[in-house]
Amino acid sequence: MDSEYEIRIRRENKKGIEGTKVDVILKNKHDHSHDHTHSHTHRNLKDIEDIINSSSLNENVKKLSIDMFIKIAQAEAKVHGKSLYEVHFHEVGAVDSIVDIVGAAICIDYLKVDKIMASHVQVGGGFVNCAHGLIPVPAPATVEILKGIPIKSGLVPFETTTPTGAAILAVNVDEFTDEMNFTIEKIGYGIGSRDLKIPNVLRVYIARENEKKTEYDLHNKQYILETNIDDMNPEIYSYIEKKLFDKGALDVFRTPIIMKKGRMAVKLSVLVNEKDIKAIQEVIFRETTSIGIRKYEVEKIMLERDFSKVSTNYGEVTVKNSYYKGERIKSKPEYEDCRRLAEENNVPIGEIYREVYKKIEGVSNDK
C-alpha cells in the first residue's frame, strides 16, 4: 500500500492561526479530501485487518487501528442491516482514510498520555454526498458511532465530523467534557483544507490534569423548579411535598409571598437533579393549581460528609459530620433518631440532643 500514497507536511495559516497541514497524496488518482464523491476501491473489514496486521507497525498501533475500524464496521453494519464482515467500506476503505486512522493510532501511541479528553463533538449541519447519494449531516454511521457521546450541531452548514473522525474519538477518548480543569503545557494546531468563516483548525493540548475538586468545594449542577400558588387549599401542601420527594426532589420549600393586588400566596420551590425534572413537573401540574413553572440552573456547593453512631444513656443516635479541607467543622444529630429515643424513654427531645452533643464534644476534646 506504501506505493499508493505519499504524505506531505507543511506549515499553513488559517484566519491568522498557524498550524500543521498534513495531506495524503494519492499517486494514482487524486489528492486526499473529505468530500465523499470519489470512487475508491471498496474494502471490507477483513481486507483492512490484513493490511494492518501485515505491516511493520508495533502491536499497540495495530490494535488501536483495528479497534477504530471495527467501530466503523459495527456502525455501518447496523445502518445497512449486514453482518460485520459483509460491510464494504466506501470512503473509509480508501487509502487516505486508512492513513488517517493509522496515523491517529501512531500519534496516540507515540504521545503515551495517561488520559485523552475531548470537548463535546461538533457534527455540523446540512447535507453531504456519499456513495449512497445525498444524506443529512450527521451521516447515519457517524450518529451510530457517537451514540452515548455528547454532540453539538449547526455551527456550520456542512459535515464537520466524519465516521473516521467519530471513530477516532469514540475509541480513544476517556472523557468528553467542555470543562477545562487542567494546566496547559503544549498546544498544537492542525489545519483543515476548507476555507470557512471560522478558523478551520483542530486544537490539541498536552496538559496536566488539575487535582480533582473534593466534595467540600464541588459545584454540583442542579435545578430549581418553582411556581407561585394563591388559590390552593393549604392542607394539601404536605401531601404534595411527600409526592415530590418520592419522585426524586432533593429539597422542597415554601416561601410566603405577596402577589399583585396584595394577594397572599406561596412560592413552591423544588431542588432537583436534571434526570428528575419531568417527573417533578408532572407532580406539580397534576397535584397543584399551578399552570406554569419557572426552571433555572443552580450550583450547590457541598461539604464532604459522613455518618457516625454516638451511644448515649438513652440509646444510639446517628450523627452527620461535615468536613472542610479535611477538618470536621459540624456535627448534627439526626432528628428521627432523637425523636424515637425521646418517645421510647419518655424524656424531652432536648435532653437527647444535649446527651449527643456532650458525647460529640468529648470525642473532639479527646482528639
C-alpha positions as CSV (number, residue, x, y, z in Angstrom):
1,M,0.0,0.0,0.0
2,D,3.0,2.3,0.5
3,S,3.3,2.8,-3.2
4,E,-0.2,4.2,-3.4
5,Y,0.3,7.4,-1.5
6,E,2.7,9.9,0.0
7,I,2.4,12.3,3.0
8,R,3.2,16.0,2.7
9,I,3.5,18.0,5.8
10,R,3.9,21.8,5.9
11,R,3.1,24.9,8.0
12,E,0.0,26.8,6.9
13,N,-2.2,29.7,8.2
14,K,-6.0,29.8,8.7
15,K,-7.6,33.0,9.9
16,G,-4.4,34.2,11.4
17,I,-3.7,30.9,13.2
18,E,-0.6,29.0,12.1
19,G,-0.6,25.2,12.3
20,T,0.4,22.0,10.7
21,K,-1.2,20.9,7.4
22,V,-1.0,17.2,6.5
23,D,-2.0,16.0,3.1
24,V,-2.3,12.4,2.0
25,I,-1.4,12.5,-1.7
26,L,-2.8,9.5,-3.7
27,K,-0.3,8.8,-6.5
28,N,-2.8,7.0,-8.9
29,K,-5.9,9.2,-8.7
30,H,-6.4,12.3,-6.6
31,D,-5.4,14.3,-3.5
32,H,-6.9,13.5,-0.2
33,S,-10.2,15.2,0.5
34,H,-13.1,14.6,2.9
35,D,-15.6,15.1,0.1
36,H,-17.4,11.8,-0.3
37,T,-18.0,11.6,-4.0
38,H,-14.8,9.9,-5.1
39,S,-14.8,6.3,-6.5
40,H,-12.5,4.3,-4.2
41,T,-11.5,0.7,-4.1
42,H,-14.0,-1.0,-1.8
43,R,-12.6,-3.0,1.1
44,N,-14.2,-4.9,3.9
45,L,-13.0,-5.2,7.5
46,K,-11.0,-8.4,6.7
47,D,-9.1,-6.6,3.9
48,I,-8.2,-3.8,6.2
49,E,-7.2,-6.1,9.1
50,D,-4.9,-8.0,6.7
51,I,-3.3,-4.7,5.6
52,I,-2.7,-3.6,9.2
53,N,-1.5,-6.9,10.6
54,S,1.0,-7.5,7.7
55,S,2.6,-4.1,8.3
56,S,5.7,-3.3,10.4
57,L,3.6,-1.2,12.9
58,N,4.0,-2.1,16.6
59,E,1.3,-4.2,18.3
60,N,-0.3,-1.3,20.1
61,V,-0.7,0.7,17.0
62,K,-2.1,-2.3,15.1
63,K,-4.7,-2.9,17.9
64,L,-5.7,0.8,18.1
65,S,-6.1,1.0,14.3
66,I,-8.2,-2.2,14.1
67,D,-10.3,-1.1,17.1
68,M,-11.2,2.1,15.2
69,F,-12.1,0.2,12.0
70,I,-14.2,-2.3,14.0
71,K,-16.1,0.6,15.5
72,I,-16.9,1.9,12.0
73,A,-17.8,-1.5,10.7
74,Q,-20.2,-2.0,13.6
75,A,-21.9,1.2,12.8
76,E,-22.1,0.5,9.0
77,A,-23.4,-3.0,9.7
78,K,-26.1,-1.6,12.0
79,V,-27.1,1.1,9.5
80,H,-27.2,-1.2,6.4
81,G,-28.5,-4.3,8.2
82,K,-25.5,-6.5,7.4
83,S,-23.0,-8.6,9.4
84,L,-19.7,-7.1,10.4
85,Y,-17.6,-8.7,7.7
86,E,-20.2,-8.2,5.0
87,V,-19.8,-4.5,5.2
88,H,-17.9,-3.0,2.3
89,F,-16.3,0.3,3.2
90,H,-16.5,3.1,0.7
91,E,-14.9,6.3,1.8
92,V,-13.4,4.7,4.9
93,G,-11.9,1.9,2.9
94,A,-9.9,4.4,0.8
95,V,-6.2,4.7,1.2
96,D,-6.4,8.3,2.6
97,S,-8.9,7.3,5.3
98,I,-6.7,4.3,6.3
99,V,-3.8,6.6,6.6
100,D,-5.9,9.0,8.8
101,I,-6.9,6.2,11.2
102,V,-3.5,4.5,11.4
103,G,-1.8,7.9,11.7
104,A,-4.0,8.8,14.7
105,A,-3.1,5.4,16.3
106,I,0.6,6.2,15.7
107,C,0.3,9.6,17.3
108,I,-1.6,8.3,20.3
109,D,1.0,5.5,20.8
110,Y,3.9,8.0,20.4
111,L,2.5,10.5,22.9
112,K,1.8,7.9,25.6
113,V,-0.6,10.1,27.6
114,D,-2.4,8.9,30.6
115,K,-5.8,10.2,29.6
116,I,-7.5,11.6,26.5
117,M,-10.2,14.2,26.9
118,A,-12.3,15.9,24.2
119,S,-14.9,18.6,24.0
120,H,-18.5,17.8,23.0
121,V,-18.3,16.7,19.4
122,Q,-19.4,19.3,16.8
123,V,-21.0,17.4,13.9
124,G,-22.0,20.4,11.7
125,G,-25.2,20.5,9.6
126,G,-26.7,20.5,6.1
127,F,-26.2,17.6,3.7
128,V,-23.2,15.6,2.3
129,N,-22.6,13.5,-0.8
130,C,-21.6,9.9,-0.2
131,A,-21.6,6.6,-2.1
132,H,-25.4,6.2,-1.4
133,G,-26.3,9.7,-2.5
134,L,-27.2,12.9,-0.7
135,I,-27.7,12.4,3.1
136,P,-28.3,14.7,6.0
137,V,-25.5,15.6,8.4
138,P,-24.5,13.9,10.6
139,A,-24.3,10.8,8.4
140,P,-26.1,7.7,9.8
141,A,-22.8,5.9,10.5
142,T,-21.5,8.9,12.4
143,V,-24.6,9.1,14.5
144,E,-24.3,5.4,15.3
145,I,-20.6,5.7,16.3
146,L,-21.4,8.7,18.5
147,K,-24.2,7.1,20.5
148,G,-23.7,7.9,24.2
149,I,-21.3,10.7,23.4
150,P,-22.4,14.4,23.8
151,I,-22.6,16.2,20.5
152,K,-23.3,19.7,19.1
153,S,-24.7,20.6,15.7
154,G,-25.3,23.5,13.4
155,L,-22.1,25.5,13.9
156,V,-21.6,25.4,10.1
157,P,-23.9,24.1,7.3
158,F,-21.8,21.1,6.3
159,E,-20.2,18.0,7.8
160,T,-17.5,18.6,10.5
161,T,-17.2,15.1,11.9
162,T,-16.9,12.2,9.5
163,P,-17.3,8.5,10.5
164,T,-13.5,8.3,10.5
165,G,-13.2,11.3,12.9
166,A,-16.0,9.9,15.1
167,A,-14.3,6.5,15.4
168,I,-11.0,8.1,16.4
169,L,-12.8,9.9,19.2
170,A,-15.1,7.1,20.3
171,V,-12.4,4.5,20.6
172,N,-9.7,6.7,22.2
173,V,-11.3,9.5,24.3
174,D,-11.6,8.7,28.0
175,E,-13.8,11.7,28.9
176,F,-16.0,14.1,26.9
177,T,-16.3,17.4,28.6
178,D,-16.4,21.2,27.9
179,E,-14.8,21.9,31.2
180,M,-11.1,22.6,31.1
181,N,-9.8,21.5,34.5
182,F,-6.1,21.2,33.5
183,T,-2.9,23.2,33.2
184,I,-1.8,23.5,29.5
185,E,1.8,22.6,28.8
186,K,1.9,22.4,24.9
187,I,-0.6,23.4,22.2
188,G,-0.8,22.1,18.6
189,Y,-3.0,23.2,15.7
190,G,-4.0,21.0,12.8
191,I,-5.0,22.9,9.7
192,G,-8.1,21.8,7.7
193,S,-8.5,22.1,3.9
194,R,-11.7,24.1,3.6
195,D,-11.7,27.9,3.9
196,L,-14.5,28.8,6.3
197,K,-15.8,31.9,8.1
198,I,-14.4,30.4,11.3
199,P,-10.9,29.1,11.7
200,N,-10.8,25.6,10.2
201,V,-8.3,24.2,12.8
202,L,-8.2,21.4,15.3
203,R,-6.6,22.4,18.5
204,V,-4.9,19.8,20.7
205,Y,-3.4,20.3,24.2
206,I,-0.9,18.4,26.1
207,A,-1.8,19.2,29.7
208,R,-1.5,18.2,33.2
209,E,-4.9,17.5,34.8
210,N,-5.5,19.6,37.9
211,E,-6.3,17.9,41.2
212,K,-9.9,16.8,41.3
213,K,-12.1,19.0,43.5
214,T,-13.0,17.4,46.7
215,E,-16.6,17.4,47.9
216,Y,-16.1,20.5,50.1
217,D,-15.7,22.7,47.0
218,L,-17.6,20.6,44.5
219,H,-20.1,22.6,42.4
220,N,-23.0,20.2,41.6
221,K,-25.3,21.5,38.9
222,Q,-28.9,21.1,39.8
223,Y,-32.2,22.9,39.0
224,I,-34.8,24.8,40.9
225,L,-38.4,24.4,39.7
226,E,-40.7,27.0,41.3
227,T,-44.3,28.2,41.0
228,N,-46.5,30.8,42.7
229,I,-49.8,29.5,44.1
230,D,-52.5,31.7,45.6
231,D,-55.7,29.5,45.2
232,M,-55.0,26.1,46.7
233,N,-56.1,24.5,50.0
234,P,-53.0,24.8,52.3
235,E,-53.8,21.4,53.8
236,I,-52.7,19.8,50.6
237,Y,-49.1,21.0,50.7
238,S,-47.7,18.3,53.0
239,Y,-49.2,15.6,50.7
240,I,-47.7,17.3,47.6
241,E,-44.3,17.6,49.3
242,K,-44.2,13.8,50.0
243,K,-45.0,13.1,46.4
244,L,-42.3,15.4,45.3
245,F,-39.7,13.7,47.5
246,D,-40.9,10.3,46.3
247,K,-40.2,11.4,42.7
248,G,-36.7,12.5,43.4
249,A,-36.8,16.0,44.8
250,L,-33.7,16.9,46.7
251,D,-35.4,19.6,48.7
252,V,-38.8,21.2,48.8
253,F,-39.6,24.6,50.5
254,R,-42.4,27.1,50.6
255,T,-42.0,30.9,50.9
256,P,-44.8,33.2,51.8
257,I,-45.1,36.0,49.1
258,I,-47.4,38.8,48.2
259,M,-48.6,38.9,44.6
260,K,-50.2,41.6,42.6
261,K,-53.2,43.3,44.0
262,G,-52.0,42.3,47.5
263,R,-52.9,38.6,47.2
264,M,-51.2,36.4,49.7
265,A,-49.6,33.4,48.1
266,V,-47.0,30.6,48.4
267,K,-43.9,30.2,46.3
268,L,-43.3,26.4,46.0
269,S,-39.7,25.7,45.2
270,V,-38.2,22.3,44.4
271,L,-34.5,21.5,44.1
272,V,-34.0,18.6,41.7
273,N,-31.4,16.8,39.5
274,E,-31.8,17.1,35.8
275,K,-32.9,13.5,35.3
276,D,-35.9,14.0,37.6
277,I,-37.2,17.3,36.1
278,K,-40.0,15.8,34.1
279,A,-41.3,13.6,37.0
280,I,-41.3,16.7,39.3
281,Q,-43.1,18.8,36.7
282,E,-45.8,16.2,36.4
283,V,-46.5,16.2,40.1
284,I,-46.7,20.0,40.2
285,F,-49.1,20.2,37.2
286,R,-51.3,17.3,38.3
287,E,-51.4,17.9,42.1
288,T,-51.4,21.7,42.4
289,T,-53.4,24.5,40.9
290,S,-50.3,25.8,39.1
291,I,-50.5,26.5,35.4
292,G,-46.8,27.4,34.9
293,I,-43.4,26.6,36.3
294,R,-40.1,28.5,36.3
295,K,-36.9,26.5,35.8
296,Y,-33.4,27.6,36.3
297,E,-30.0,26.0,36.9
298,V,-28.2,26.5,40.2
299,E,-24.9,25.3,41.7
300,K,-25.0,23.5,45.0
301,I,-21.7,23.7,46.9
302,M,-21.3,20.7,49.2
303,L,-19.1,20.0,52.2
304,E,-17.7,16.5,52.4
305,R,-19.9,14.4,54.7
306,D,-20.0,11.1,56.6
307,F,-22.2,9.5,59.3
308,S,-21.2,8.1,62.6
309,K,-23.0,6.5,65.6
310,V,-23.0,8.0,69.1
311,S,-24.0,5.9,72.1
312,T,-26.0,7.8,74.9
313,N,-27.7,6.7,78.1
314,Y,-30.9,6.5,76.1
315,G,-29.7,4.6,73.0
316,E,-27.7,5.1,69.8
317,V,-28.1,8.2,67.6
318,T,-26.8,8.7,64.1
319,V,-24.7,11.9,63.6
320,K,-24.0,13.6,60.3
321,N,-20.5,15.1,60.2
322,S,-19.4,17.8,57.8
323,Y,-15.8,18.5,56.8
324,Y,-14.0,21.4,55.2
325,K,-10.5,20.8,53.8
326,G,-10.3,17.6,55.9
327,E,-11.3,19.2,59.2
328,R,-14.6,18.3,60.8
329,I,-16.4,21.6,61.4
330,K,-20.0,20.5,62.0
331,S,-21.8,17.5,63.6
332,K,-25.5,17.2,63.7
333,P,-27.7,14.5,65.4
334,E,-30.3,13.0,63.1
335,Y,-33.8,14.2,64.2
336,E,-35.6,10.9,63.7
337,D,-33.3,9.0,66.0
338,C,-33.6,11.7,68.6
339,R,-37.4,11.7,68.3
340,R,-37.6,8.0,68.6
341,L,-35.4,7.8,71.7
342,A,-37.3,10.7,73.4
343,E,-40.6,8.8,72.9
344,E,-39.1,5.4,74.0
345,N,-37.6,6.9,77.2
346,N,-40.3,9.4,77.9
347,V,-37.9,12.4,78.1
348,P,-37.8,15.7,76.4
349,I,-36.2,15.6,72.9
350,G,-33.9,18.4,74.0
351,E,-32.4,16.0,76.6
352,I,-31.5,13.6,73.8
353,Y,-29.8,16.4,71.8
354,R,-27.8,17.5,74.9
355,E,-26.6,14.0,75.5
356,V,-25.5,13.6,71.9
357,Y,-23.6,16.9,71.9
358,K,-21.8,16.0,75.2
359,K,-20.6,12.8,73.5
360,I,-19.5,14.7,70.4
361,E,-17.7,17.4,72.3
362,G,-16.0,14.7,74.4
363,V,-14.7,12.9,71.3
364,S,-13.4,16.2,69.9
365,N,-11.6,17.1,73.1
366,D,-10.0,13.6,73.2
367,K,-8.6,14.3,69.8
